[in-house]
């Protein structure tokens, strides 16, 4: 194909993807499925990878983010980004608003113009102000407001926001357009982000505005691309005179016609009547919790651009507009107690038990205090009067203590804190033991959130641990879903992983056999045990997982699928993995000292070791493999010496020590020239650690080979020349699990890729193979069926 025909194909895909984006983000009427969108997107990516000289700067593929920045460049705004003056309308006890400040604003406008103008009222989005500059229809620059005169260049990040067009949807774009608007995160996207943060052990964002601001200001645009940010325009700062509009409303219509998102029109109003405008404000205050995004007020502007110019500006704010802020949704109440809640992942959250109070239309009796550091920073104590609000209109939280109302002793002239009051109103400290299971509460360095270390021993965490254990990417227990696991835990029928494999039909029949929302129950009544039989069959089929999946299923903190795979590939057996000390773990690629310590701590617990023994006793038999060919080199003393606790040993010093003492025993007992090492090894706990390392290395040697070198055990194994060094792509439905086939290929020295290219050696096609098979045929890549690849692997 010629460059011209390829360019035409790429441009057609760009146009198609832009249409899909408009349908999804602007019209809320997608015409294709996510899978169809992804297929077109990947096709464009492949064409651009093969013909980079033809890539368009406006391609939707540029939305995934590029190389991370070290810092943001500064941008001077050609037109300053000014702020608005505020107006407030307090509400009395009867729920009546006092709109005196808005009436005063209307009077100032009337005085300046000589008449009552038409106003435009729109939402005041609670986000981050942004400037977008287009030249000849192409997005050239995006910048934050900053101090109004100078902001930060966030163009790369803004290109990842799918609702912002990379070029204007018009055949005759203006030479220059500067749009002002707000970047924000919808409430549902915010909740989903915090769920992901919690699942990954990350810090939750306090509210959608903070989440949006933090996401937009990421130095790595790939992070921004993963966050669901939105944008709404609220004004035009620069535009060719040819396109000038008479009113603010018409300007928004023009922007919308060019594909730039504007405020939803059911949240806007045009009116000459300030009384009507204030009623609309009150209606929006009621409607506010139901909106998909956060707003903290309404913006009222004179609609006619000519009249805006007449009124002009005062100081750093326009005379023709005002931000009519909603009343703060806060209320005072008393703290009766401070308890802790143990989350499903073990997170320990202090919770204030409150005298019931109405906040934002909801009665609040409990409010989160987030973590111990936050409690101490705010100095919340039992007996205090506190101000409470609903964070993000959802989660009640304590905002601050009303210190003037903190109880003091009977002497009115006494200091606030006396020995008597200090004893009664003492500072809060997090308990050291979990109130649910009695396990230690621990907090890793650098983390704000403390966690219960009990894991499965803690009933608060048990359901989540079991759900993870049985999930598709872990043990893959078909038929056993979240609902059944939660019921098993609620009925106290399972206490450890192995209990799942001890279930029988009489035990399962104690569960609710029909979902409450399932109205079609007749067929289930005819075969009341079929569902239970399916669960038992799924459990039995899951007993021989890949070793990596089994390790991942245990739910060890910081151990994801990739880390579990690394452990399995390097050690090859569960017996080694459950005994490896942290300094040796830290030698493995992609496993730092924090992850290594977490793995070591997990297996150091007698309860967790017993869980493993019990799983093996009920028939779990992970599929093990040979140790990595480079394991001996990876675990050489010059490597693990640099990861020992309580001593800093550089790589150079580790090499010198290894040269002086050529065995672990020598390091433990023989004299060396390093005085710091001699002092370190004198301590009993350090001698115990060295003894563990020595025992583990001996076990490695025993289990992997009777030869003198761990590498030789693998090197002597016959190489599968049909697989080793080849690249495979799996597509379609296979009778074996795709993860297992991938693991077999990788164990035999092959590489498994997710996409077909000229570098692909084989495509393994199962039933219903789609575009990958078609591309393989087009490129002349060899295609195998499942039986053929199994025969190549020696499993046919």
C-alpha positions in Angstrom: 0.0 0.0 0.0 1.2 3.5 -0.7 1.7 6.2 2.0 -1.3 8.0 0.5 -3.7 5.1 0.9 -2.3 4.3 4.4 -2.7 8.0 5.4 -6.3 7.9 4.1 -7.0 4.8 6.2 -5.5 6.4 9.3 -7.5 9.6 8.8 -10.7 7.6 8.4 -10.0 5.8 11.6 -9.3 9.1 13.4 -12.6 10.6 12.1 -14.4 7.5 13.2 -12.9 7.4 16.7 -13.7 11.1 17.1 -17.3 10.5 16.2 -17.5 7.6 18.8 -16.0 9.9 21.4 -18.6 12.7 20.7 -21.4 10.1 20.9 -20.1 8.8 24.2 -19.1 11.9 26.0 -21.3 14.7 24.6 -24.4 13.0 23.4 -24.5 10.1 25.9 -25.6 7.9 22.9 -22.8 5.5 22.0 -23.5 3.8 18.7 -20.9 1.0 19.2 -19.7 -1.2 22.0 -16.5 -0.7 23.9 -15.1 -3.7 22.1 -15.7 -2.2 18.7 -14.2 1.1 19.8 -11.1 -0.7 21.2 -10.8 -2.7 17.9 -10.7 0.5 15.8 -8.3 2.2 18.3 -5.9 -0.7 18.2 -6.0 -0.8 14.4 -5.0 2.9 14.3 -2.2 2.2 16.9 -0.9 -0.6 14.7 -0.9 1.5 11.6 0.9 4.4 13.4 3.5 1.9 14.8 4.2 0.6 11.4 4.2 4.1 9.7 5.3 6.6 12.4 6.0 9.3 9.8 2.3 9.4 9.0 1.1 9.9 12.5 -1.2 12.9 13.0 -0.7 15.1 16.1 -4.5 15.0 16.6 -4.7 11.2 16.6 -6.8 9.8 19.5 -3.8 7.5 20.3 -2.1 10.6 21.7 -4.5 10.4 24.6 -2.7 7.5 26.3 0.2 9.7 27.5 3.9 9.8 26.7 7.2 10.2 28.4 6.9 11.4 32.0 8.0 15.0 32.7 10.4 16.1 35.4 8.4 19.3 35.9 5.8 21.5 34.3 6.8 24.5 32.2 5.3 27.9 33.0 2.7 29.5 30.8 2.0 33.3 30.9 -1.7 33.9 30.1 -2.2 36.4 27.3 -5.5 37.3 28.9 -5.4 37.0 32.7 -7.6 34.3 34.3 -9.5 36.3 36.8 -11.6 35.0 39.7 -15.2 35.9 40.6 -16.6 37.8 43.5 -18.8 35.7 45.7 -22.4 36.2 47.0 -23.9 34.2 49.8 -27.5 33.5 50.7 -27.8 32.3 54.3 -30.7 30.0 55.2 -32.7 30.6 58.4 -34.1 27.8 60.7 -37.3 27.8 58.6 -35.3 27.0 55.4 -35.8 30.5 53.9 -33.0 32.0 51.9 -31.8 35.6 52.4 -30.8 36.8 48.9 -29.7 40.3 50.0 -26.3 40.0 48.4 -27.7 38.9 45.1 -30.1 41.8 45.1 -27.2 44.2 45.8 -25.4 42.7 42.8 -28.4 43.2 40.6 -28.6 46.8 41.8 -25.0 47.5 40.9 -25.5 46.1 37.4 -28.7 48.1 36.9 -26.8 51.2 38.0 -24.0 50.5 35.6 -26.2 49.8 32.6 -29.2 52.0 33.3 -31.6 49.0 33.0 -32.1 45.4 34.0 -30.2 43.1 31.6 -30.8 39.5 30.7 -28.7 37.2 32.8 -27.3 33.8 32.1 -27.0 31.4 35.1 -24.9 28.2 35.0 -23.3 25.8 37.4 -20.2 26.7 39.3 -18.3 23.5 38.9 -16.1 22.4 41.8 -13.0 21.6 39.8 -9.8 23.1 38.5 -9.8 26.1 36.1 -8.1 25.4 32.7 -7.2 27.4 29.6 -7.3 25.6 26.2 -5.7 27.3 23.2 -6.5 26.1 19.6 -4.6 27.4 16.5 -6.3 26.7 13.2 -8.5 24.3 15.0 -5.8 22.1 16.6 -5.2 22.0 20.3 -1.9 23.8 20.9 -1.7 24.4 24.6 -3.5 23.7 27.9 -2.6 25.5 31.1 -3.8 25.7 34.6 -5.0 29.0 36.1 -2.1 29.3 38.5 -2.1 32.8 40.0 -4.2 34.1 37.2 -1.2 35.6 35.4 1.0 32.5 35.1 0.0 28.8 35.1 1.5 25.4 34.3 1.6 23.8 30.9 -0.4 20.6 31.2 -1.0 20.0 27.5 0.2 16.4 27.5 -2.1 15.5 30.3 -5.1 17.3 28.9 -4.7 15.4 25.6 -5.6 12.3 27.6 -9.0 13.7 28.5 -11.3 12.1 25.9 -14.1 14.7 26.0 -11.7 17.5 25.0 -11.3 17.5 21.2 -7.8 17.5 19.8 -9.1 19.5 16.9 -12.3 21.5 16.4 -15.2 19.8 14.7 -15.5 22.4 11.9 -14.2 22.6 8.3 -13.5 26.3 8.9 -11.8 26.7 12.3 -10.7 30.1 13.7 -7.1 31.0 13.5 -7.0 31.2 17.3 -9.4 30.3 20.1 -8.8 30.3 23.8 -11.4 28.6 25.9 -11.7 28.8 29.7 -13.4 26.0 31.6 -13.2 23.6 34.5 -11.6 20.1 34.7 -13.5 17.9 37.1 -14.2 14.3 38.0 -17.7 12.9 38.1 -18.9 11.4 41.4 -19.2 7.8 40.0 -15.7 8.0 38.5 -14.4 9.4 41.8 -15.9 6.4 43.7 -14.4 4.0 41.2 -11.0 5.6 41.5 -11.0 5.4 45.3 -12.1 1.7 45.1 -9.1 1.1 42.8 -6.8 3.0 45.2 -8.1 0.9 48.1 -7.6 -2.4 46.2 -4.1 -1.4 45.3 -3.3 -0.2 48.9 -3.1 3.4 47.8 -4.3 6.5 49.5 -8.0 7.5 49.0 -8.8 11.0 47.7 -10.8 13.2 49.9 -13.2 14.5 47.3 -13.6 14.7 43.5 -12.0 18.1 43.2 -8.8 17.0 44.9 -8.8 13.8 42.7 -9.3 15.9 39.6 -6.5 18.4 40.5 -4.1 15.6 41.5 -4.8 13.7 38.3 -4.4 16.7 36.1 -1.0 17.6 37.7 0.6 14.2 37.3 4.1 14.5 35.8 3.4 11.2 34.0 0.5 11.7 31.6 -0.1 7.9 31.5 -1.4 8.2 35.1 -3.8 11.0 34.0 -5.0 8.9 31.1 -6.1 6.2 33.6 -8.3 8.8 35.5 -11.7 9.7 34.2 -11.5 13.4 33.9 -14.1 15.7 32.3 -14.2 19.3 31.1 -16.9 22.0 30.8 -16.2 25.3 29.1 -17.5 28.5 30.7 -16.1 31.3 28.6 -14.1 32.4 25.5 -11.0 34.5 26.3 -9.7 34.9 22.7 -11.5 34.4 19.3 -11.2 35.8 15.8 -13.6 38.7 15.3 -15.2 36.8 12.4 -16.7 34.4 14.9 -17.8 36.9 17.6 -21.2 36.2 19.2 -23.6 38.6 20.7 -24.3 36.7 24.0 -22.6 34.4 26.4 -25.3 31.8 25.6 -24.5 31.9 21.9 -20.8 31.6 22.7 -21.5 28.3 24.5 -23.6 27.2 21.5 -20.7 27.9 19.2 -18.3 26.0 21.4 -20.7 23.0 21.6 -21.0 23.0 17.8 -17.2 22.7 17.6 -17.2 19.7 19.9 -16.2 21.4 23.2 -18.3 20.3 26.2 -20.4 23.0 27.7 -22.6 23.0 30.9 -25.8 20.9 30.6 -28.6 23.1 29.5 -31.0 21.8 32.1 -28.6 23.3 34.7 -28.7 26.7 33.0 -31.2 29.5 32.7 -31.6 32.8 30.8 -33.8 35.4 32.5 -34.2 39.2 33.1 -35.9 38.5 36.5 -33.6 38.2 39.5 -36.4 36.7 41.6 -36.7 33.9 39.0 -32.9 33.5 39.0 -32.8 33.2 42.8 -35.6 30.6 42.7 -33.6 28.6 40.1 -30.6 28.8 42.5 -32.7 27.3 45.3 -33.9 24.6 43.0 -30.3 23.7 42.0 -29.3 23.6 45.7 -32.0 20.9 46.1 -31.0 19.1 42.9 -27.3 19.4 43.7 -26.9 15.9 45.4 -28.5 14.2 42.4 -26.1 15.7 39.8 -23.4 13.4 38.5 -20.7 16.1 39.3 -20.0 18.4 42.2 -21.0 22.1 42.1 -20.6 24.6 44.9 -22.9 27.3 43.6 -24.2 29.0 40.5 -22.5 31.6 38.3 -24.7 34.6 37.2 -23.5 36.6 34.2 -24.8 39.4 32.2 -25.6 37.6 28.9 -24.9 40.3 26.3 -21.2 40.6 25.5 -21.5 44.3 24.7 -23.1 44.9 28.1 -20.3 42.9 29.7 -17.8 45.2 28.1 -19.6 48.3 29.4 -19.5 47.0 33.0 -15.9 45.9 32.7 -13.8 44.8 35.7 -13.0 45.9 39.2 -9.7 44.9 40.8 -9.3 41.3 39.7 -12.9 40.4 39.1 -15.6 41.2 36.5 -18.5 43.5 37.4 -20.8 41.6 35.1 -20.6 38.2 36.9 -20.8 36.8 40.4 -20.5 33.4 42.0 -23.6 32.6 44.0 -22.2 30.1 46.5 -24.3 27.4 48.2 -24.4 27.4 52.0 -21.8 25.2 53.6 -23.3 21.8 54.5 -21.9 21.6 58.0 -23.4 21.1 61.4 -22.2 21.0 65.1 -22.6 17.9 67.3 -20.9 16.1 70.2 -18.4 13.2 70.0 -19.7 10.4 72.3 -16.9 7.9 71.5 -14.1 7.1 69.1 -14.1 3.5 67.8 -12.2 1.8 65.1 -13.5 0.0 62.0 -11.6 -2.8 60.3 -12.1 -2.7 56.6 -12.3 -5.6 54.2 -8.6 -5.1 53.3 -7.5 -4.7 57.0 -7.4 -0.9 57.0 -8.0 0.5 60.4 -10.2 3.6 60.4 -11.1 5.7 63.5 -14.8 6.6 63.6 -16.4 9.2 65.7 -19.7 8.1 67.3 -21.9 11.3 67.4 -25.0 12.7 68.9 -27.3 12.4 65.8 -27.4 15.5 63.6 -28.9 16.5 60.3 -26.3 17.3 57.6 -27.2 17.9 54.0 -30.6 16.3 54.4 -29.3 13.1 56.1 -29.1 12.2 59.8 -25.5 11.5 60.7 -24.5 9.4 63.7 -21.0 8.3 62.7 -18.2 10.3 61.0 -14.9 9.0 59.7 -11.7 10.4 61.2 -9.6 8.8 58.3 -6.5 7.7 60.3 -4.6 8.2 63.5 -2.6 11.1 62.2 -5.7 13.0 61.1 -7.3 12.5 64.5 -4.3 13.9 66.2 -3.9 16.7 63.7 -7.4 17.9 64.3 -7.1 16.9 68.0 -10.5 15.3 68.2 -11.4 14.0 71.7 -14.3 12.3 73.3 -16.6 15.0 74.7 -15.7 17.6 72.0 -18.1 19.6 70.0 -17.2 19.2 66.4 -18.3 20.5 63.0 -19.5 17.6 60.7 -20.0 17.6 57.0 -20.7 15.0 54.3 -17.5 14.8 52.3 -18.3 14.8 48.6 -22.0 14.9 49.7 -21.6 11.2 50.7 -19.2 10.3 53.5 -19.7 12.0 56.9 -16.4 13.4 58.3 -15.3 15.6 61.2 -14.1 18.9 59.8 -12.8 20.5 62.9 -13.1 20.8 66.7 -14.9 23.8 68.2 -12.2 24.4 70.9 -14.2 27.2 72.6 -16.7 24.5 73.6 -14.3 22.0 74.9 -15.2 21.2 78.5 -12.9 22.8 81.2 -12.9 22.5 85.0 -15.2 24.5 87.2 -12.9 27.5 87.6 -13.9 29.9 84.8 -10.5 31.5 84.9 -8.5 28.3 84.7 -6.4 27.3 81.7 -8.1 25.1 79.1 -5.9 22.1 80.0 -5.4 21.3 83.7 -4.2 17.9 85.0 -7.9 17.0 85.7 -9.2 17.9 82.3 -6.1 16.5 80.5 -6.8 13.2 82.1 -10.4 13.2 81.2 -10.0 14.6 77.6 -6.8 12.8 76.6 -5.4 12.7 73.1 -6.6 9.9 70.9 -4.2 6.9 70.3 -5.0 4.1 67.9 -5.3 0.7 69.7 -2.4 -1.7 69.2 -4.6 -4.8 68.8 -7.4 -5.4 66.4 -10.8 -5.2 68.2 -12.2 -8.0 66.0 -9.4 -10.7 66.1 -6.8 -9.4 68.6 -4.0 -9.4 66.0 -1.4 -6.7 66.0 -2.2 -3.4 64.3 0.7 -2.3 62.2 1.6 0.7 60.1 4.3 0.6 57.4 6.8 3.5 57.2 5.5 6.3 55.0 1.9 5.1 55.2 -0.9 7.0 56.9 -3.2 4.0 57.2 -2.6 1.3 59.8 -3.8 -2.2 59.2 -4.8 -5.3 61.1 -2.2 -8.0 60.5 -4.7 -10.9 61.1 -5.6 -11.5 57.5 -7.9 -14.5 57.3 -7.9 -14.8 61.1 -9.8 -11.6 61.2 -13.5 -12.0 60.4 -13.7 -8.4 59.1 -11.2 -9.3 56.3 -12.2 -12.9 55.8 -14.9 -12.4 53.1 -12.6 -10.2 51.0 -9.7 -12.6 51.3 -11.9 -15.5 50.2 -13.4 -13.5 47.3 -9.9 -12.8 46.1 -8.8 -16.4 46.7 -11.6 -17.8 44.5 -11.5 -15.1 41.8 -10.8 -15.8 38.2 -7.2 -14.6 38.2 -6.4 -16.5 41.4 -7.8 -20.0 42.0 -10.6 -19.5 39.5 -13.3 -21.4 41.4 -16.3 -21.5 39.0 -19.8 -21.3 40.7 -18.5 -19.7 43.9 -19.4 -16.0 43.8 -19.2 -13.1 46.1 -22.7 -13.6 47.5 -22.1 -17.2 48.5 -18.7 -16.4 50.1 -20.2 -13.6 52.2 -23.0 -15.9 53.4 -20.4 -18.6 54.3 -18.6 -16.0 56.4 -21.7 -14.5 58.0 -22.8 -18.0 59.0 -19.3 -18.7 60.4 -18.9 -21.8 58.1 -15.4 -21.0 56.9 -12.4 -19.7 58.8 -9.5 -20.5 56.5 -9.0 -21.1 52.8 -8.9 -24.9 53.2 -12.5 -24.8 54.7 -13.8 -24.1 51.2 -12.5 -27.5 50.1 -14.2 -29.2 53.1 -17.6 -27.9 52.1 -20.3 -30.5 51.3 -23.9 -30.3 50.1 -25.6 -30.3 53.5 -23.3 -27.4 54.6 -24.0 -25.5 51.4 -27.7 -26.0 51.8 -27.6 -23.7 54.8 -27.0 -20.8 52.5 -29.8 -18.9 50.8 -30.4 -20.9 47.7 -32.2 -18.2 45.7 -31.1 -14.6 45.1 -33.6 -12.2 46.6 -34.0 -10.4 43.3 -34.6 -13.5 41.3 -38.3 -13.9 40.6 -37.8 -17.0 38.4 -37.3 -19.8 41.0 -39.3 -22.8 39.7 -36.4 -24.4 37.9 -34.2 -24.0 40.9 -36.8 -25.7 43.2 -36.8 -28.7 40.9 -33.1 -29.3 41.4 -32.4 -27.7 44.8 -28.8 -29.1 45.0 -27.6 -28.4 41.5 -26.1 -25.1 42.4 -24.3 -26.7 45.3 -23.0 -29.5 43.1 -21.6 -26.9 40.7 -19.7 -25.2 43.5 -18.2 -28.4 44.7 -17.2 -29.3 41.1 -15.7 -25.8 40.7 -13.7 -26.3 43.9 -12.5 -29.7 42.8 -11.4 -28.4 39.4 -9.4 -25.6 41.0 -7.1 -27.9 43.0 -4.1 -27.8 40.5 -3.5 -24.1 39.9 -0.3 -22.7 38.4 2.1 -21.9 41.2 2.0 -18.2 40.4 -1.8 -18.1 40.6 -1.7 -20.0 43.9 0.7 -17.5 45.4 -1.4 -14.6 44.1 -4.5 -16.2 45.6 -3.1 -16.1 49.1 -3.6 -12.3 49.1 -0.2 -11.4 50.5 0.1 -7.6 50.8 1.9 -5.9 47.9 2.0 -9.2 45.9 0.1 -8.8 42.6 0.0 -11.2 39.6 3.4 -9.9 38.3 5.2 -10.4 41.6 3.6 -13.8 42.1 4.8 -14.8 38.7 8.3 -13.7 39.5 8.4 -15.8 42.7 7.1 -18.8 40.8 9.6 -18.4 37.9 12.6 -18.0 40.1 12.0 -20.5 42.9 9.8 -23.0 41.1 8.3 -24.6 44.3 6.0 -23.6 47.1 8.4 -25.2 49.6 11.1 -22.6 48.7 8.8 -19.6 48.4 7.3 -20.1 51.9 10.8 -20.1 53.5 12.8 -17.5 51.6 14.1 -14.7 53.8 13.5 -11.0 52.9 17.1 -10.1 51.9 17.0 -12.9 49.3 13.6 -11.9 48.1 14.8 -8.3 47.6 17.4 -9.6 45.1 14.7 -10.6 42.6 13.7 -8.3 39.8 10.7 -6.0 40.5 10.7 -7.0 44.2 11.9 -4.1 46.4 12.6 -4.2 50.1 9.0 -3.2 51.1 7.5 -6.1 49.1 10.2 -8.5 50.3 9.4 -7.6 53.9 5.7 -8.0 53.4 6.2 -11.5 51.9 8.6 -12.5 54.7 6.3 -11.2 57.3 3.3 -13.2 55.9 5.2 -16.5 55.9 6.7 -15.8 59.3 3.2 -16.1 60.9 2.4 -19.6 62.2 -1.2 -19.1 61.2 -0.3 -18.5 57.6 2.0 -21.5 57.5 -0.8 -23.6 59.0 -3.1 -22.4 56.3 -0.7 -23.6 53.6 -0.3 -27.0 55.3 -4.1 -27.3 55.5 -4.5 -26.4 51.8 -2.0 -29.1 50.8 -3.8 -31.6 53.1 -7.1 -31.0 51.3 -5.6 -31.8 48.0 -4.3 -28.5 46.6 -1.3 -29.3 44.4 0.1 -26.2 42.7 1.8 -26.9 39.3 5.5 -26.3 40.1 8.4 -25.8 37.7 12.2 -25.8 37.6 14.0 -22.9 39.4 15.3 -20.1 37.2 18.5 -20.7 35.4 20.0 -17.6 37.0 18.8 -18.2 40.5 22.3 -19.0 41.9 23.7 -15.7 40.5 20.7 -13.7 41.7 21.1 -15.1 45.3 24.9 -14.6 45.4 26.1 -13.1 48.7 27.2 -9.8 47.0 23.6 -9.2 46.1 21.7 -10.1 49.4 24.3 -8.4 51.6 23.1 -5.0 50.3 19.5 -5.8 51.5 20.3 -6.7 55.2 18.5 -4.7 57.9 20.1 -2.3 60.3 23.3 -1.9 58.2 24.1 0.0 55.0 26.3 -2.1 52.7 27.2 -0.7 49.3 27.6 -3.0 46.3 31.3 -2.4 46.4 31.6 -3.3 50.1 29.4 -6.4 49.5 31.8 -7.6 46.8 34.7 -7.1 49.2 33.0 -9.0 52.0 32.0 -11.8 49.6 35.6 -12.1 48.5 36.9 -12.3 52.1 34.2 -14.8 53.3 33.2 -17.1 50.6 30.3 -18.8 52.4 27.5 -17.7 54.7 29.1 -19.7 57.6 32.3 -17.7 57.0 30.3 -14.5 57.1 28.9 -15.6 60.4 32.1 -16.7 62.1 35.3 -15.8 60.4 37.2 -12.6 61.0 36.9 -10.0 58.3 38.4 -6.5 57.9 35.0 -4.7 58.0 34.5 -3.5 61.6 30.8 -2.5 61.0 30.1 -6.0 59.8 31.7 -7.5 62.9 29.5 -5.3 65.2 26.4 -6.1 63.2 26.7 -9.8 63.3 27.3 -9.8 67.0 23.6 -9.2 67.6 21.6 -12.4 68.2 18.8 -11.4 65.8 21.3 -10.8 63.0 22.9 -14.2 63.6 19.5 -15.8 63.4 18.8 -14.1 60.1 22.2 -15.3 58.7 21.3 -18.8 59.9 18.0 -18.6 58.1 19.7 -17.5 54.9 22.3 -20.3 55.2 19.5 -22.9 55.7 17.5 -21.6 52.8 20.4 -21.6 50.4 21.1 -25.2 51.4 17.5 -26.1 50.8 17.6 -24.5 47.4 20.6 -26.6 46.4 19.0 -29.8 47.7 15.7 -29.3 46.0 16.9 -28.0 42.7 19.9 -30.1 42.0 22.4 -32.6 43.4 25.1 -30.8 41.3 27.3 -28.1 42.6 25.5 -25.3 40.8 21.9 -24.4 40.7 22.2 -23.2 37.1 23.4 -26.6 36.0 20.2 -28.3 37.0 18.4 -26.2 34.5 21.1 -26.0 31.9 21.2 -29.8 31.6 17.5 -30.0 30.8 16.7 -30.5 27.0 15.7 -27.3 25.2 12.5 -27.3 23.3 13.8 -25.9 20.1 10.4 -25.6 18.6 9.3 -23.2 21.3 12.4 -21.5 22.7 12.9 -18.0 21.4 9.7 -18.0 19.4 6.9 -15.4 19.8 3.3 -16.7 20.1 -0.1 -15.0 20.1 -3.1 -16.8 21.6 -6.6 -16.0 20.2 -10.1 -17.5 20.4 -11.5 -20.0 23.0 -9.1 -22.8 24.0 -10.1 -26.0 25.9 -7.2 -25.4 28.3 -7.1 -22.2 30.3 -5.2 -19.5 28.3 -3.1 -18.6 31.3 -1.9 -22.2 31.6 -1.0 -22.4 27.9 0.8 -19.1 28.2 2.7 -20.4 31.3 3.7 -23.7 29.4 5.0 -21.7 26.5 7.0 -19.3 28.7 8.4 -22.2 30.7 9.6 -23.8 27.5 11.4 -20.5 26.5 8.7 -19.0 24.3 7.3 -15.4 24.5 3.6 -14.7 24.4 2.5 -11.4 22.9 -0.9 -9.7 22.9 -0.8 -8.5 19.3 0.1 -10.0 15.9 2.9 -8.5 13.9 5.5 -9.5 11.3 7.7 -10.6 14.2 5.1 -13.1 15.4 6.2 -16.7 14.8 2.9 -18.6 15.5 -0.7 -17.7 16.2 -2.5 -20.3 18.3 -6.2 -20.1 17.2 -9.0 -21.6 19.2 -12.8 -21.4 18.5 -14.3 -18.1 17.4 -10.9 -16.6 16.7 -11.3 -13.1 15.4 -9.2 -10.2 14.1 -5.9 -11.6 15.3 -6.4 -14.7 13.1 -7.4 -12.5 10.1 -4.3 -10.4 10.6 -2.1 -13.5 10.9 -3.4 -14.8 7.6 -2.9 -11.4 6.0 0.7 -11.2 7.2 1.5 -14.9 6.4 2.1 -15.8 10.0 1.9 -19.6 10.7 -1.4 -20.6 12.4 -1.6 -23.6 14.8 -4.7 -25.2 16.5 -4.6 -26.1 20.1 -3.7 -29.8 19.6 -0.7 -28.8 17.5 0.7 -26.5 20.1 0.1 -29.1 22.8 2.1 -31.6 20.8 4.9 -29.1 20.4 4.9 -28.7 24.1 5.0 -32.4 24.7 1.5 -32.4 26.2 -0.4 -33.7 23.2 
